[in-house]
Amino acid sequence: MTMLNGTWQHEYMISNGIKLHYVTQGSGPLMLMLHGFPEFWYSWRHQIPEFAKDYKVVALDLRGYNESDKPQEQSAYVMTEFIKDVEGVIKGLG
């Protein structure tokens, strides 16, 4: 699913069994932006247009944040699960 909003696109993909939301702009090599705690993709809104001149910029909402799925189990939020999510995004988009 793709939704246009301004200069970027809102998209979703399944990675590691959950739906992840991300914003993308540009074309070229993949540049993946990961937010900190307790932020979401919007933290990168000023950097996205600049880097999109040379890269396919993807600003991801990590699991549990914003429009990405929010698993109920505490065990779903260990670092190994976040790593699997990001690996799936890179494989799917890279």
Secondary structure as GFF3:
##gff-version 3
##sequence-region A 1 94
A	DSSP	beta_strand	2	5	.	.	.	ID=ss1
A	DSSP	beta_strand	8	15	.	.	.	ID=ss2
A	DSSP	beta_strand	18	25	.	.	.	ID=ss3
A	DSSP	beta_strand	30	34	.	.	.	ID=ss4
A	DSSP	three_ten_helix	41	44	.	.	.	ID=ss5
A	DSSP	alpha_helix	47	51	.	.	.	ID=ss6
A	DSSP	beta_strand	56	60	.	.	.	ID=ss7
A	DSSP	three_ten_helix	74	77	.	.	.	ID=ss8
A	DSSP	alpha_helix	79	93	.	.	.	ID=ss9
###
